């Protein structure tokens, strides 16, 4: 097992039942607006704009955004992919009305993805608040995008949000908390910037949009490049 894989597993372990029961309050009601300087409504709008009725969510957290978004149809296909079974089960219970498909895998591991036998035909894939938690620099993390491309329809969209260094550097308290989270290996984003995110997406997609709001880069990418 590589160091990257070990760090990914270590980072996922923090999502226990106690944390997940308080995730919405601390992450979405406190940290998101007060530390990362973006509103929950802006996060919801990202989902509303890009989500399809044939959707895969990767790194699912507590499932708040999936629970609150309005899908284009009343009977969407929703799949969840996460390394942590607690997050998968918590979110699956929250959106049980959609009868979600569950896949437990390391999104950085092509082998894990293949072993899960995930159908390769999603119209939208969200990797929300995930990249800043992944180990390594942005070009190592971009393996995530390569793996998700294998699951995305040619006309599908990949989207999400991630906390980046050039955003964090604007605010003193944000820098302090971000540094603590990195030291605890909850985050690994010292080298993540809006530009590096734009670069790795642009090498894979023809249509890319990255926007910095506060400390958070919101991104969407579509129209796969042929290599």
N, C-alpha and C positions, 0 to 999 in steps of 0.2 A: 504494500500500500504506500502511495506517495505521501510526501509531507502535506501537499495540497489536500489530498483526500482526508488525511488524519485531522487537519485543521477544520475542514468542512464538517466532519462528524462532531468534533469537539464544540464547534459553534452552534450546531443544531441541538445539542443536549440541553441548553438552557430553557428550551420551550417545554417546561413541565406544566402540569395541570394548574398549579397555583398561579404561575405567571400568566397562562392563557386566560384564566378567569379575571385577571386584572389588566389584560393587554389593551383592551379598548380604551380604558381610562388613561393609563400611563402613556401609551404610544400615540394614540389618536387624539385624545383630549388635552393632554399636557405637553408631551414632547414635540409633537408635530407643529402646533401653533407657537409655543413659547420658546422652544429650542431651535427648531428647524425652520421656523418662520414661513410656514405655508399652512393654509387652512384645510380642514377636512373637506370642505365643499370643493376646493380645487382638486383634491385627490379623487373625490367622487366624480368630478367632471371628466377627469382623465378616463375613468372607466366608462362613463356614459357615452363618451365620444367614440371609443374604439371597440367596446365589447361586442361580440357577435352571439348568436344563438348556438354556436358550435365552438365552445370556449374551453381552454386549458389554463388553469391558474397554477403558477409555480412558486413555491415558497409562500404558503398560504396564510401564515400567521393565525389570526383569530377568525378570518373570514368576514370581517365587518363590511368591507366594500362589496363583496359578492352578495352579501345579505341585503344590502341597501340599494344596489343598482337595479335599474329596470332593464331587463333584457328585451331585445327586439321582438321576441316571440314569447308566448305564454308557456311554452314547453321546451326550454332550451336544453341542449346537451352540455353538461358541465363536468369537467374532469379536474381533479386535484392531484398535484405532484409535490411531494415533500419528503425530505429525509427523515423527518421526525413523525412518528406515529401519533404522538399526542396532538400535534397540530392538524394532522389529517383527520383524526377522529373528531376533534373539537369543531373544526369547520364543517365536516360532513354532517354532524348532528345539527349544526346551525342552519344549514341550507338543505336539510333532508327532503324538503318539498321538491327539489330538483333531482333527487336520486342520483347524486354525483358518483362518477367513477373515481376510484382511489388507486393511486400508484405511489408506492413508497420507493424512492430512489434518490441517489445523489445526482443532482442536475448537472454536475460537472463531469460525470462519468458516463461515457458513451456505452460502456459495458452494462452499467445499471439500467440505462434507458432501454437497451435492447432486451435485457432479461425481463423487463416489465411488460414487453409486447404491447406498448402503447400504440393505438391506431394513429397512422400518420396523415391525418386529414383535418386539422383544426383550422378554423377561419380566424381565430384570434387567440393569442397567447400573452398572458400578463406575467411579468416577473417584477412584482411590486415590492419595494423596500427589501430587495434581496441582494443586489449587487454589492452594496456596501458591507454586507455581512460575509461575503465570500472571501476566502484567503487569496493572497497573491496580488500582483499588479493587474491593471486593466486588460492587458493583452493575454494574461493567463485566464482571467475571468471570462474572456470572450469565448472560451470553449463552451460556456453556457449558451451563447447565441448559436454556435455551430450545432449544438445538440438540439436546440429548439427548432432550428431551420429544418431539421429532418422530420419534424412533426407538424410543420406548418404548410397549409395549402399554398400554391404559388401566388394566389392573390390575397393571402392572409396578411394580418398585421400583428407585429410584436410590439408590446408597449409596457411601460412601467415607470417607476420613480426610484431614484437612489440618491443618497446623501453624498455630496462631493466636497472635496477639500476647498475648492475656490469659493464655494458657497459658505462653508463653515468659517473660513478665514475672515469673513466680514463681521463676525460677532464674537465678543470675548467669551461669554458664557457658553456659546456653542462650541468654541474651540476647546474649552476646558472639559466639557462633557464628552465631546468626541474623542479627546485624548484618553480619558478614563475608559471609555468603551473599547478603544483600540488596545489599551493595556490589558484589559480583561478578555480580549479576543472575541468580544461580542461583535465589534466592527473590525474591518480591515480596509480602510479607505484613505490612508495617508497619501497615496499616489493617484487616487481617483479624481479626475477633473472633468469638467464639461467637455473640454476639447478631446480628451482621450476617449471618452464615451462616444462622441461624435465620430471620431476616427475609426473605431472598431466597428461601429454600425455601418458607416459609409463604405467600408470595404466589402460588406456583405449585402447591402440593400441599395436600391436606386433612389428610393424616396425616404429621407430621414429627417425627423424634426426633433431637436433637443432644445429645451427651454429651461433656464435657471430661474427658479422662484425661491427666494430666500437661500436656504442651504441645499435645496433639493433640485436635481435635474430631472425634469419630466421628459420622457422620450417616446417616440413612436417610429416604427420602421416598417416599410412594405416594399413590394416589387423586388423580389430576390434577384441578385446578380447571378449570371451564369459564369462559372469559373472554368 
